[in-house]
Amino acid sequence: MFTLASLLPGATYAFVSSVTPGPNNILLTASGISYGFKRTLPHMLGIPFGFAVLLALCAVGVGALLVSVPAAEIGLKIFGTGYMLWLAWQLRKNSIGKSADSGSDSDGKPMTFLQAAMFQFANPKAWVFALTGASVYVPEGLSLPIAIFVLVLLFCAVMFPCIVLWAGMGSTIKYYLQNPKVERIFSTLIVLLTIYAAVAIWFPLDQ
């Protein structure tokens, strides 16, 4: 029988998965520093939209089928790795702390809504998040379409405040990067974390 209390384990899992560091949160922080909170909004909105589609596909079995096909999984990993390395290069080239020195947002282009949505399909943490959520936390006592809708709504509702937190943290941090040495250290750290996220794509999805 379905009750609101039965959603608590899924909500807890969604919160822990969303608030902890990962590719999305690293990029949100970097975007908040480079472009400010307002210009990062399309990025913030694209993440839950893309994840909602991914989670729904996993809930109906398409996601698990896709990652079980070696060619499809390798293709996703190659795309994800290439995209993350390109982002790391852009961050290094643009120096994410430049906007902190000038007191204004960077002249570069933040990730768009569509780019953020599509990135979820190349994000290993999003796959683990979606596959686990679809296999463990689908509400019982509801028809499958409604259960999937409730699951997607729950996970995205929990995820979005976490997204806002990381982007807001980035937009706040940029005002404390006035020291060029601190800026270089922080910029290097973000670039290295982005490269790590690219390498982590090749880790098994079940780990």
GROMACS elastic network, one bead per residue, 0.5 to 0.9 nm:
[ bonds ]
;  ai    aj funct       b0    kb
    1     6     6  0.89748   500
    1   140     6  0.63895   500
    1   142     6  0.79983   500
    2     5     6  0.84599   500
    2     6     6  0.67600   500
    2     7     6  0.87564   500
    2   139     6  0.67712   500
    2   140     6  0.57650   500
    2   142     6  0.68047   500
    3     6     6  0.53379   500
    3     7     6  0.73822   500
    3   139     6  0.87913   500
    3   140     6  0.89365   500
    3   141     6  0.87095   500
    4     7     6  0.55108   500
    4     8     6  0.74710   500
    5     8     6  0.55556   500
    5     9     6  0.84698   500
    6     9     6  0.69206   500
    6    10     6  0.80766   500
    6   139     6  0.73392   500
    6   140     6  0.85331   500
    7    10     6  0.54120   500
    7    11     6  0.61121   500
    7    12     6  0.86781   500
    7   137     6  0.78299   500
    7   138     6  0.89133   500
    7   139     6  0.71179   500
    7   151     6  0.84572   500
    7   154     6  0.79517   500
    8    12     6  0.60805   500
    8    13     6  0.85945   500
    9    12     6  0.51144   500
    9    13     6  0.62213   500
    9    14     6  0.85744   500
    9   137     6  0.75692   500
   10    13     6  0.50836   500
   10    14     6  0.60411   500
   10    15     6  0.85579   500
   10   133     6  0.72376   500
   10   136     6  0.81942   500
   10   137     6  0.53909   500
   10   138     6  0.82874   500
   10   139     6  0.89168   500
   10   151     6  0.81490   500
   10   154     6  0.79419   500
   10   155     6  0.76253   500
   11    15     6  0.61123   500
   11    16     6  0.86848   500
   11   137     6  0.89781   500
   11   154     6  0.66617   500
   11   155     6  0.65838   500
   11   158     6  0.66457   500
   12    15     6  0.51538   500
   12    16     6  0.62765   500
   12    17     6  0.85723   500
   12   158     6  0.86763   500
   13    16     6  0.52899   500
   13    17     6  0.60818   500
   13    18     6  0.84465   500
   13   129     6  0.87469   500
   13   133     6  0.80872   500
   13   137     6  0.89366   500
   13   155     6  0.87988   500
   14    17     6  0.52023   500
   14    18     6  0.59191   500
   14    19     6  0.84779   500
   14   129     6  0.78177   500
   14   133     6  0.80134   500
   14   154     6  0.82546   500
   14   155     6  0.55899   500
   14   156     6  0.83530   500
   14   158     6  0.63287   500
   14   159     6  0.66844   500
   15    18     6  0.51278   500
   15    19     6  0.59202   500
   15    20     6  0.84205   500
   15   155     6  0.80648   500
   15   158     6  0.58668   500
   15   159     6  0.64494   500
   15   162     6  0.75846   500
   16    19     6  0.55333   500
   16    20     6  0.61789   500
   17    20     6  0.58621   500
   17    21     6  0.85302   500
   17    22     6  0.88598   500
   17   125     6  0.83649   500
   17   126     6  0.88918   500
   17   129     6  0.67546   500
   17   159     6  0.84311   500
   18    21     6  0.79739   500
   18    22     6  0.84073   500
   18    25     6  0.83555   500
   18   129     6  0.86803   500
   18   155     6  0.89752   500
   18   158     6  0.77900   500
   18   159     6  0.54216   500
   18   160     6  0.84015   500
   18   162     6  0.60735   500
   18   163     6  0.75083   500
   19    22     6  0.87365   500
   19    25     6  0.79910   500
   19   159     6  0.76443   500
   19   161     6  0.88052   500
   19   162     6  0.52135   500
   19   163     6  0.75777   500
   19   165     6  0.83353   500
   19   166     6  0.81225   500
   20    25     6  0.78726   500
   20   162     6  0.87887   500
   21    24     6  0.79260   500
   21    25     6  0.57387   500
   21    26     6  0.66842   500
   22    25     6  0.53853   500
   22    26     6  0.60567   500
   22    27     6  0.86108   500
   22   123     6  0.89238   500
   22   125     6  0.67440   500
   22   126     6  0.89715   500
   22   193     6  0.89462   500
   22   197     6  0.72941   500
   23    26     6  0.51875   500
   23    27     6  0.61729   500
   23    28     6  0.85210   500
   23    84     6  0.85356   500
   23   123     6  0.69518   500
   23   124     6  0.84722   500
   23   125     6  0.75132   500
   23   126     6  0.89616   500
   23   193     6  0.82613   500
   23   194     6  0.68765   500
   23   196     6  0.89931   500
   23   197     6  0.57411   500
   23   198     6  0.83910   500
   24    27     6  0.52978   500
   24    28     6  0.60527   500
   24    29     6  0.86454   500
   24    47     6  0.77256   500
   24   116     6  0.85458   500
   24   119     6  0.87294   500
   24   120     6  0.83754   500
   24   123     6  0.80091   500
   24   125     6  0.87538   500
   24   126     6  0.87282   500
   24   163     6  0.82357   500
   25    29     6  0.61033   500
   25    30     6  0.85498   500
   25   162     6  0.86901   500
   25   163     6  0.69338   500
   25   166     6  0.59270   500
   25   167     6  0.76348   500
   26    29     6  0.52970   500
   26    30     6  0.63243   500
   26    31     6  0.86540   500
   26   166     6  0.80318   500
   26   190     6  0.70104   500
   26   193     6  0.72281   500
   26   194     6  0.69636   500
   26   197     6  0.88463   500
   27    30     6  0.50146   500
   27    31     6  0.59794   500
   27    32     6  0.84514   500
   27    87     6  0.86341   500
   27   111     6  0.89606   500
   27   167     6  0.85695   500
   27   190     6  0.83139   500
   27   194     6  0.75873   500
   28    31     6  0.50092   500
   28    32     6  0.60099   500
   28    33     6  0.85780   500
   28    40     6  0.74681   500
   28    43     6  0.75605   500
   28    44     6  0.75135   500
   28   163     6  0.74521   500
   28   164     6  0.86582   500
   28   166     6  0.60883   500
   28   168     6  0.85944   500
   28   169     6  0.89390   500
   28   170     6  0.71805   500
   29    32     6  0.50740   500
   29    33     6  0.62905   500
   29    34     6  0.86592   500
   29   166     6  0.55316   500
   29   167     6  0.50231   500
   29   168     6  0.76059   500
   29   169     6  0.65029   500
   29   171     6  0.73829   500
   29   173     6  0.87362   500
   29   190     6  0.85845   500
   30    33     6  0.51639   500
   30    34     6  0.61210   500
   30    35     6  0.84143   500
   30    91     6  0.79933   500
   30    96     6  0.66109   500
   30    97     6  0.89140   500
   30   167     6  0.79806   500
   30   170     6  0.62210   500
   30   171     6  0.85419   500
   30   187     6  0.84230   500
   30   190     6  0.69327   500
   31    34     6  0.50243   500
   31    35     6  0.55654   500
   31    36     6  0.68662   500
   31    37     6  0.80110   500
   31    39     6  0.83338   500
   31    40     6  0.61876   500
   31    43     6  0.85507   500
   31    96     6  0.80216   500
   31   110     6  0.63525   500
   31   111     6  0.79045   500
   31   167     6  0.70565   500
   31   170     6  0.70327   500
   31   171     6  0.78730   500
   32    35     6  0.55420   500
   32    37     6  0.53192   500
   32    38     6  0.84949   500
   32    39     6  0.80746   500
   32    40     6  0.62623   500
   32   166     6  0.80756   500
   32   168     6  0.64727   500
   32   169     6  0.72557   500
   32   172     6  0.77817   500
   32   173     6  0.83865   500
   32   174     6  0.78302   500
   33    36     6  0.58331   500
   33    37     6  0.82392   500
   33    96     6  0.64132   500
   33    97     6  0.66836   500
   33    98     6  0.89858   500
   33    99     6  0.73597   500
   33   100     6  0.74358   500
   33   105     6  0.81480   500
   33   106     6  0.87438   500
   33   167     6  0.81842   500
   33   168     6  0.89244   500
   33   169     6  0.83556   500
   33   172     6  0.74265   500
   33   173     6  0.66171   500
   33   175     6  0.84241   500
   34    91     6  0.89364   500
   34    94     6  0.87743   500
   34    95     6  0.83394   500
   34    96     6  0.50391   500
   34    97     6  0.64855   500
   34    98     6  0.73804   500
   34    99     6  0.58527   500
   34   100     6  0.78365   500
   34   104     6  0.89175   500
   34   105     6  0.60901   500
   34   106     6  0.53772   500
   34   107     6  0.86675   500
   34   108     6  0.80918   500
   34   110     6  0.81332   500
   34   170     6  0.82540   500
   34   171     6  0.77739   500
   34   174     6  0.76574   500
   35    38     6  0.78262   500
   35    39     6  0.57676   500
   35    40     6  0.66250   500
   35    96     6  0.87615   500
   35    99     6  0.75373   500
   35   104     6  0.81948   500
   35   106     6  0.52813   500
   35   107     6  0.78299   500
   35   108     6  0.77094   500
   35   109     6  0.79193   500
   35   110     6  0.66605   500
   35   171     6  0.77184   500
   36    39     6  0.58207   500
   36    40     6  0.64076   500
   36    99     6  0.88973   500
   36   104     6  0.83820   500
   36   105     6  0.59660   500
   36   106     6  0.83151   500
   36   167     6  0.81837   500
   36   168     6  0.82209   500
   36   170     6  0.76847   500
   36   172     6  0.83971   500
   36   174     6  0.83955   500
   37    40     6  0.51667   500
   37    41     6  0.66039   500
   37   164     6  0.86793   500
   37   167     6  0.62939   500
   37   168     6  0.60622   500
   37   170     6  0.79723   500
   37   171     6  0.55735   500
   37   172     6  0.87042   500
   38    41     6  0.54656   500
   38    42     6  0.85871   500
   39    42     6  0.71101   500
   39    43     6  0.82551   500
   39   105     6  0.86545   500
   39   109     6  0.87928   500
   39   110     6  0.69039   500
   40    43     6  0.52688   500
   40    44     6  0.62820   500
   40    45     6  0.88363   500
   40   110     6  0.64539   500
   40   111     6  0.74507   500
   40   112     6  0.83872   500
   40   167     6  0.72130   500
   41    45     6  0.61501   500
   41    46     6  0.84993   500
   41   112     6  0.88508   500
   41   113     6  0.83056   500
   41   164     6  0.87349   500
   41   167     6  0.86772   500
   42    45     6  0.51406   500
   42    46     6  0.59834   500
   42    47     6  0.87563   500
   42   110     6  0.85004   500
   42   111     6  0.73734   500
   42   112     6  0.55988   500
   42   114     6  0.83720   500
   42   116     6  0.80032   500
   43    46     6  0.51709   500
   43    47     6  0.64894   500
   43   110     6  0.74420   500
   43   111     6  0.54987   500
   43   112     6  0.55402   500
   43   113     6  0.51467   500
   43   114     6  0.82399   500
   43   115     6  0.77718   500
   43   116     6  0.54352   500
   43   117     6  0.80979   500
   44    47     6  0.57032   500
   44    48     6  0.74971   500
   44   113     6  0.76795   500
   44   116     6  0.77568   500
   44   160     6  0.76749   500
   44   163     6  0.62746   500
   44   164     6  0.69941   500
   44   167     6  0.77446   500
   45    48     6  0.60550   500
   45    49     6  0.65618   500
   45    50     6  0.89128   500
   45   113     6  0.64056   500
   45   116     6  0.80714   500
   45   117     6  0.82457   500
   45   160     6  0.80613   500
   45   163     6  0.88768   500
   46    49     6  0.51407   500
   46    50     6  0.60410   500
   46    51     6  0.84181   500
   46   112     6  0.74713   500
   46   114     6  0.61689   500
   46   115     6  0.74037   500
   46   118     6  0.82051   500
   47    50     6  0.53642   500
   47    51     6  0.60474   500
   47    52     6  0.84902   500
   47   113     6  0.76980   500
   47   114     6  0.89156   500
   47   115     6  0.89095   500
   47   116     6  0.53237   500
   47   117     6  0.50866   500
   47   118     6  0.83740   500
   47   119     6  0.79521   500
   47   120     6  0.68270   500
   47   160     6  0.85447   500
   47   163     6  0.83422   500
   48    52     6  0.58217   500
   48    53     6  0.86029   500
   48   116     6  0.88712   500
   48   117     6  0.73538   500
   48   120     6  0.88167   500
   48   155     6  0.86429   500
   48   156     6  0.56098   500
   48   157     6  0.86360   500
   48   159     6  0.71124   500
   48   160     6  0.68284   500
   48   163     6  0.88352   500
   49    52     6  0.51350   500
   49    53     6  0.65513   500
   49    54     6  0.87856   500
   49   113     6  0.87069   500
   49   116     6  0.86857   500
   49   117     6  0.59667   500
   49   156     6  0.80793   500
   50    53     6  0.53035   500
   50    54     6  0.62799   500
   50    55     6  0.86412   500
   50   114     6  0.82384   500
   50   116     6  0.72072   500
   50   118     6  0.60845   500
   50   119     6  0.76447   500
   50   120     6  0.57735   500
   50   121     6  0.76540   500
   51    55     6  0.58928   500
   51    56     6  0.84115   500
   51   117     6  0.69972   500
   51   118     6  0.88446   500
   51   120     6  0.59000   500
   51   121     6  0.79707   500
   51   126     6  0.69923   500
   51   127     6  0.88093   500
   51   130     6  0.75887   500
   51   152     6  0.85582   500
   51   156     6  0.78360   500
   52    55     6  0.51308   500
   52    56     6  0.61029   500
   52    57     6  0.85785   500
   52   130     6  0.87286   500
   52   152     6  0.56445   500
   52   153     6  0.79621   500
   52   155     6  0.81392   500
   52   156     6  0.68699   500
   53    56     6  0.51951   500
   53    57     6  0.62080   500
   53    58     6  0.86537   500
   53   117     6  0.88073   500
   53   152     6  0.84544   500
   54    57     6  0.51644   500
   54    58     6  0.62144   500
   54    59     6  0.86316   500
   54    63     6  0.72165   500
   54   120     6  0.74182   500
   54   121     6  0.69301   500
   54   126     6  0.82157   500
   54   127     6  0.77284   500
   54   130     6  0.66909   500
   54   131     6  0.88740   500
   55    58     6  0.50483   500
   55    59     6  0.60913   500
   55    60     6  0.87918   500
   55    63     6  0.79909   500
   55   126     6  0.87683   500
   55   127     6  0.83188   500
   55   129     6  0.82992   500
   55   131     6  0.71746   500
   55   133     6  0.75517   500
   55   134     6  0.65840   500
   55   148     6  0.84835   500
   55   151     6  0.84751   500
   55   152     6  0.66595   500
   55   155     6  0.89920   500
   56    60     6  0.64492   500
   56    61     6  0.86992   500
   56    62     6  0.86885   500
   56    63     6  0.85681   500
   56   130     6  0.83324   500
   56   134     6  0.77922   500
   56   148     6  0.63765   500
   56   149     6  0.78797   500
   56   151     6  0.85070   500
   56   152     6  0.68244   500
   57    60     6  0.53870   500
   57    61     6  0.63225   500
   57    62     6  0.51201   500
   57    63     6  0.54084   500
   57    64     6  0.85770   500
   57   130     6  0.88623   500
   57   134     6  0.88284   500
   58    62     6  0.54096   500
   58    64     6  0.60475   500
   58    65     6  0.84985   500
   58   127     6  0.87355   500
   58   130     6  0.64456   500
   58   131     6  0.57971   500
   58   132     6  0.89563   500
   58   133     6  0.85753   500
   58   134     6  0.58430   500
   58   135     6  0.81625   500
   59    62     6  0.75350   500
   59    63     6  0.76054   500
   59    64     6  0.87312   500
   59   130     6  0.81548   500
   59   131     6  0.76580   500
   59   133     6  0.81059   500
   59   135     6  0.70408   500
   59   138     6  0.76672   500
   59   144     6  0.89987   500
   59   148     6  0.66093   500
   60    63     6  0.77831   500
   60    64     6  0.89123   500
   60   134     6  0.81782   500
   60   144     6  0.86194   500
   60   148     6  0.82887   500
   61    64     6  0.55149   500
   61    65     6  0.62575   500
   61    66     6  0.86751   500
   61   134     6  0.85347   500
   62    65     6  0.50732   500
   62    66     6  0.60290   500
   62    67     6  0.87712   500
   63    66     6  0.50850   500
   63    67     6  0.63565   500
   63    68     6  0.85966   500
   63   127     6  0.82532   500
   63   130     6  0.84624   500
   63   131     6  0.71670   500
   64    67     6  0.54291   500
   64    68     6  0.62336   500
   64   131     6  0.69904   500
   65    68     6  0.51531   500
   65    69     6  0.67467   500
   66    69     6  0.54854   500
   66    70     6  0.84255   500
   66    72     6  0.63277   500
   66    73     6  0.69481   500
   67    70     6  0.69861   500
   67    71     6  0.88511   500
   67    72     6  0.66316   500
   67    73     6  0.50792   500
   67    74     6  0.88030   500
   67    76     6  0.89614   500
   67   205     6  0.85781   500
   68    71     6  0.89543   500
   68    72     6  0.80753   500
   68    73     6  0.72557   500
   69    72     6  0.54482   500
   69    73     6  0.62124   500
   69    74     6  0.86579   500
   70    73     6  0.51725   500
   70    74     6  0.60327   500
   70    75     6  0.84646   500
   71    74     6  0.52009   500
   71    75     6  0.60590   500
   71    76     6  0.86610   500
   72    75     6  0.50608   500
   72    76     6  0.62387   500
   72    77     6  0.86493   500
   73    76     6  0.51841   500
   73    77     6  0.62372   500
   73    78     6  0.86894   500
   74    77     6  0.50232   500
   74    78     6  0.60981   500
   74    79     6  0.85652   500
   74   202     6  0.87455   500
   75    78     6  0.51818   500
   75    79     6  0.61830   500
   75    80     6  0.84943   500
   76    79     6  0.52048   500
   76    80     6  0.59897   500
   76    81     6  0.84741   500
   76   121     6  0.72273   500
   76   122     6  0.55424   500
   76   123     6  0.87677   500
   77    80     6  0.50181   500
   77    81     6  0.59034   500
   77    82     6  0.83938   500
   77   122     6  0.63801   500
   77   123     6  0.84651   500
   77   124     6  0.83312   500
   77   198     6  0.88178   500
   77   201     6  0.59514   500
   77   202     6  0.65355   500
   78    81     6  0.51901   500
   78    82     6  0.60663   500
   78    83     6  0.84914   500
   78   122     6  0.85795   500
   78   201     6  0.86058   500
   78   202     6  0.88136   500
   79    82     6  0.52376   500
   79    83     6  0.60804   500
   79    84     6  0.86072   500
   79   122     6  0.67093   500
   80    83     6  0.51509   500
   80    84     6  0.61010   500
   80    85     6  0.85486   500
   80   119     6  0.73808   500
   80   121     6  0.80731   500
   80   123     6  0.65791   500
   80   124     6  0.85415   500
   80   198     6  0.69104   500
   80   201     6  0.70194   500
   81    84     6  0.52347   500
   81    85     6  0.61166   500
   81    86     6  0.85076   500
   81   122     6  0.79715   500
   81   195     6  0.86576   500
   81   197     6  0.81744   500
   81   199     6  0.68424   500
   81   200     6  0.86675   500
   81   201     6  0.65670   500
   81   202     6  0.82959   500
   82    85     6  0.52139   500
   82    86     6  0.61001   500
   82    87     6  0.86136   500
   82   198     6  0.75833   500
   83    86     6  0.50492   500
   83    87     6  0.62004   500
   83    88     6  0.86454   500
   83   119     6  0.84097   500
   83   122     6  0.85835   500
   83   198     6  0.80325   500
   84    88     6  0.61586   500
   84    89     6  0.86444   500
   84   194     6  0.64280   500
   84   195     6  0.67804   500
   84   197     6  0.71520   500
   84   198     6  0.52159   500
   84   199     6  0.89206   500
   85    89     6  0.61982   500
   85    90     6  0.86011   500
   85   194     6  0.73241   500
   85   195     6  0.60493   500
   85   197     6  0.89303   500
   85   198     6  0.63026   500
   86    89     6  0.50661   500
   86    90     6  0.62134   500
   86    91     6  0.86318   500
   87    91     6  0.61150   500
   87    92     6  0.85464   500
   87   191     6  0.84648   500
   87   194     6  0.75292   500
   87   195     6  0.87765   500
   88    91     6  0.50920   500
   88    92     6  0.61525   500
   88    93     6  0.85466   500
   88   190     6  0.82106   500
   88   191     6  0.51897   500
   88   192     6  0.77071   500
   88   193     6  0.86616   500
   88   194     6  0.56902   500
   88   195     6  0.62440   500
   89    92     6  0.50659   500
   89    93     6  0.59722   500
   89    94     6  0.84191   500
   89   191     6  0.77871   500
   90    93     6  0.50620   500
   90    94     6  0.58840   500
   90    95     6  0.81369   500
   91    94     6  0.52759   500
   91    95     6  0.56520   500
   91    96     6  0.58616   500
   91   187     6  0.77237   500
   91   188     6  0.89727   500
   91   190     6  0.81030   500
   91   191     6  0.63908   500
   92    95     6  0.51849   500
   92    96     6  0.73810   500
   92   187     6  0.73569   500
   92   188     6  0.74690   500
   92   190     6  0.89890   500
   92   191     6  0.64161   500
   93    96     6  0.85423   500
   94    97     6  0.84289   500
   94    98     6  0.75183   500
   94   106     6  0.85451   500
   94   108     6  0.77497   500
   95    98     6  0.57649   500
   95    99     6  0.86592   500
   95   183     6  0.85626   500
   95   184     6  0.78553   500
   95   187     6  0.63960   500
   95   188     6  0.86861   500
   96    99     6  0.69975   500
   96   100     6  0.82646   500
   96   106     6  0.80784   500
   96   174     6  0.87834   500
   96   183     6  0.81625   500
   96   184     6  0.88419   500
   96   186     6  0.86948   500
   96   187     6  0.58937   500
   96   190     6  0.86576   500
   97   100     6  0.51871   500
   97   101     6  0.68132   500
   97   106     6  0.88401   500
   97   174     6  0.66434   500
   97   177     6  0.66052   500
   97   178     6  0.83779   500
   97   180     6  0.83902   500
   97   183     6  0.55094   500
   97   184     6  0.74729   500
   97   186     6  0.80209   500
   97   187     6  0.65053   500
   98   101     6  0.53108   500
   98   102     6  0.65091   500
   98   103     6  0.85774   500
   98   104     6  0.87943   500
   98   105     6  0.85661   500
   98   106     6  0.70474   500
   98   177     6  0.89242   500
   98   183     6  0.81696   500
   99   102     6  0.51274   500
   99   103     6  0.57408   500
   99   104     6  0.52804   500
   99   105     6  0.51483   500
   99   106     6  0.51200   500
   99   107     6  0.85637   500
   99   174     6  0.73872   500
   99   175     6  0.88850   500
  100   103     6  0.51105   500
  100   104     6  0.68588   500
  100   105     6  0.78538   500
  100   106     6  0.87918   500
  100   173     6  0.86841   500
  100   175     6  0.56304   500
  100   176     6  0.75003   500
  100   177     6  0.57367   500
  100   178     6  0.60770   500
  100   183     6  0.83033   500
  101   104     6  0.80525   500
  101   174     6  0.85479   500
  101   175     6  0.83294   500
  101   177     6  0.71658   500
  101   178     6  0.54733   500
  101   179     6  0.81068   500
  101   180     6  0.79373   500
  101   183     6  0.88045   500
  102   105     6  0.80598   500
  102   106     6  0.87711   500
  102   178     6  0.88573   500
  103   174     6  0.85994   500
  103   175     6  0.74854   500
  103   178     6  0.89800   500
  104   107     6  0.89535   500
  105   108     6  0.85886   500
  106   109     6  0.80105   500
  109   112     6  0.82339   500
  111   114     6  0.82182   500
  111   115     6  0.60235   500
  111   116     6  0.62550   500
  112   115     6  0.51280   500
  112   116     6  0.61200   500
  112   117     6  0.85263   500
  113   116     6  0.52881   500
  113   117     6  0.61761   500
  113   118     6  0.86835   500
  114   117     6  0.50245   500
  114   118     6  0.60499   500
  114   119     6  0.84103   500
  115   118     6  0.51937   500
  115   119     6  0.59761   500
  115   120     6  0.89380   500
  116   119     6  0.51126   500
  116   120     6  0.68883   500
  117   120     6  0.57442   500
  117   121     6  0.79237   500
  118   121     6  0.57815   500
  118   122     6  0.74637   500
  119   122     6  0.52298   500
  119   123     6  0.61509   500
  120   124     6  0.81350   500
  120   125     6  0.86156   500
  120   126     6  0.59327   500
  120   127     6  0.76977   500
  121   124     6  0.79767   500
  121   126     6  0.73964   500
  121   127     6  0.71806   500
  122   126     6  0.81166   500
  122   127     6  0.80948   500
  122   201     6  0.78734   500
  123   126     6  0.53012   500
  123   127     6  0.65003   500
  123   128     6  0.89820   500
  123   197     6  0.85758   500
  123   198     6  0.89030   500
  123   201     6  0.69917   500
  124   127     6  0.51132   500
  124   128     6  0.63609   500
  124   129     6  0.85421   500
  124   197     6  0.86107   500
  124   200     6  0.74290   500
  124   201     6  0.53630   500
  124   202     6  0.82892   500
  124   203     6  0.81284   500
  124   204     6  0.86243   500
  124   205     6  0.63811   500
  125   128     6  0.51891   500
  125   129     6  0.60011   500
  125   130     6  0.85064   500
  125   201     6  0.83892   500
  125   205     6  0.79311   500
  126   130     6  0.59528   500
  126   131     6  0.84120   500
  127   130     6  0.51150   500
  127   131     6  0.58779   500
  127   132     6  0.83156   500
  127   205     6  0.70367   500
  128   131     6  0.52412   500
  128   132     6  0.59399   500
  128   133     6  0.82671   500
  128   205     6  0.59169   500
  128   206     6  0.64916   500
  128   207     6  0.79754   500
  129   132     6  0.54815   500
  129   133     6  0.60116   500
  129   134     6  0.85496   500
  130   133     6  0.50568   500
  130   134     6  0.59356   500
  130   135     6  0.84793   500
  131   134     6  0.52122   500
  131   135     6  0.61401   500
  131   136     6  0.85384   500
  131   206     6  0.89506   500
  132   135     6  0.52093   500
  132   136     6  0.59012   500
  132   137     6  0.76840   500
  132   206     6  0.89503   500
  133   136     6  0.54115   500
  133   137     6  0.51073   500
  133   138     6  0.70152   500
  133   151     6  0.81084   500
  133   155     6  0.85408   500
  134   137     6  0.60263   500
  134   138     6  0.58186   500
  134   148     6  0.82616   500
  134   151     6  0.80723   500
  135   138     6  0.68798   500
  136   139     6  0.88505   500
  137   140     6  0.86696   500
  137   151     6  0.73134   500
  138   144     6  0.86486   500
  138   147     6  0.61429   500
  138   148     6  0.65361   500
  138   150     6  0.81985   500
  138   151     6  0.59425   500
  139   142     6  0.68026   500
  139   144     6  0.88275   500
  139   146     6  0.89813   500
  139   147     6  0.54395   500
  139   148     6  0.78061   500
  139   150     6  0.75046   500
  139   151     6  0.68997   500
  140   143     6  0.82821   500
  140   144     6  0.88112   500
  140   147     6  0.71945   500
  141   147     6  0.81796   500
  142   145     6  0.81817   500
  142   146     6  0.62335   500
  142   147     6  0.54286   500
  143   146     6  0.54521   500
  143   147     6  0.59320   500
  143   148     6  0.85900   500
  144   148     6  0.60664   500
  144   149     6  0.85171   500
  145   148     6  0.52571   500
  145   149     6  0.62174   500
  145   150     6  0.87225   500
  146   150     6  0.61180   500
  146   151     6  0.85257   500
  147   150     6  0.51446   500
  147   151     6  0.61353   500
  147   152     6  0.86250   500
  148   151     6  0.50167   500
  148   152     6  0.60802   500
  148   153     6  0.84549   500
  149   152     6  0.52125   500
  149   153     6  0.60379   500
  149   154     6  0.84857   500
  150   153     6  0.50981   500
  150   154     6  0.59811   500
  150   155     6  0.85829   500
  151   154     6  0.51441   500
  151   155     6  0.61599   500
  151   156     6  0.85422   500
  152   155     6  0.53214   500
  152   156     6  0.60595   500
  152   157     6  0.83758   500
  153   156     6  0.53394   500
  153   157     6  0.59227   500
  153   158     6  0.85785   500
  154   157     6  0.51950   500
  154   158     6  0.62707   500
  154   159     6  0.85221   500
  155   158     6  0.52550   500
  155   159     6  0.59570   500
  155   160     6  0.86776   500
  156   160     6  0.59916   500
  157   160     6  0.57116   500
  157   161     6  0.75307   500
  158   161     6  0.64297   500
  158   162     6  0.72489   500
  159   162     6  0.53517   500
  159   163     6  0.63276   500
  159   164     6  0.88645   500
  160   164     6  0.62402   500
  160   165     6  0.86029   500
  161   165     6  0.61253   500
  161   166     6  0.88485   500
  162   166     6  0.64606   500
  162   167     6  0.87545   500
  163   166     6  0.54038   500
  163   167     6  0.62933   500
  163   168     6  0.84157   500
  164   167     6  0.52391   500
  164   168     6  0.57956   500
  164   169     6  0.83400   500
  165   168     6  0.50920   500
  165   169     6  0.59884   500
  165   170     6  0.86666   500
  166   170     6  0.63184   500
  166   171     6  0.87662   500
  167   170     6  0.51383   500
  167   171     6  0.63187   500
  167   172     6  0.86397   500
  168   171     6  0.50975   500
  168   172     6  0.61068   500
  168   173     6  0.85194   500
  169   172     6  0.50924   500
  169   173     6  0.60013   500
  169   174     6  0.87529   500
  170   173     6  0.50841   500
  170   174     6  0.64071   500
  171   174     6  0.56322   500
  171   175     6  0.76181   500
  172   175     6  0.59681   500
  172   176     6  0.76252   500
  173   176     6  0.53760   500
  173   177     6  0.68228   500
  174   177     6  0.52933   500
  174   178     6  0.79343   500
  174   183     6  0.86977   500
  175   178     6  0.67761   500
  176   179     6  0.78430   500
  176   182     6  0.88312   500
  176   183     6  0.87210   500
  177   180     6  0.71239   500
  177   181     6  0.86780   500
  177   182     6  0.61694   500
  177   183     6  0.51412   500
  177   184     6  0.89521   500
  177   186     6  0.83558   500
  178   181     6  0.87703   500
  178   182     6  0.76594   500
  178   183     6  0.70268   500
  179   182     6  0.53107   500
  179   183     6  0.61345   500
  179   184     6  0.87154   500
  180   184     6  0.61091   500
  180   185     6  0.86253   500
  181   184     6  0.51794   500
  181   185     6  0.62741   500
  181   186     6  0.86382   500
  182   185     6  0.51586   500
  182   186     6  0.61035   500
  182   187     6  0.84376   500
  183   186     6  0.51992   500
  183   187     6  0.59288   500
  183   188     6  0.84325   500
  184   187     6  0.50761   500
  184   188     6  0.59959   500
  184   189     6  0.85068   500
  185   188     6  0.51709   500
  185   189     6  0.61924   500
  185   190     6  0.87906   500
  186   189     6  0.50103   500
  186   190     6  0.62954   500
  186   191     6  0.86698   500
  187   190     6  0.52214   500
  187   191     6  0.62521   500
  187   192     6  0.86454   500
  188   191     6  0.51094   500
  188   192     6  0.61071   500
  188   193     6  0.85598   500
  189   192     6  0.51181   500
  189   193     6  0.61089   500
  189   194     6  0.85662   500
  190   193     6  0.50831   500
  190   194     6  0.61525   500
  190   195     6  0.86679   500
  191   194     6  0.50644   500
  191   195     6  0.62695   500
  191   196     6  0.86148   500
  192   195     6  0.50234   500
  192   196     6  0.61053   500
  192   197     6  0.85951   500
  193   197     6  0.61651   500
  193   198     6  0.86638   500
  194   197     6  0.50056   500
  194   198     6  0.63707   500
  194   199     6  0.88133   500
  195   199     6  0.63696   500
  195   200     6  0.85932   500
  196   199     6  0.50612   500
  196   200     6  0.59951   500
  196   201     6  0.87740   500
  197   201     6  0.65271   500
  198   201     6  0.55454   500
  198   202     6  0.79227   500
  199   202     6  0.59385   500
  199   203     6  0.76628   500
  200   203     6  0.52238   500
  200   204     6  0.86732   500
  201   204     6  0.79357   500
  201   205     6  0.81625   500
  202   205     6  0.82424   500
  203   206     6  0.84968   500
  203   207     6  0.72471   500
  204   207     6  0.56531   500
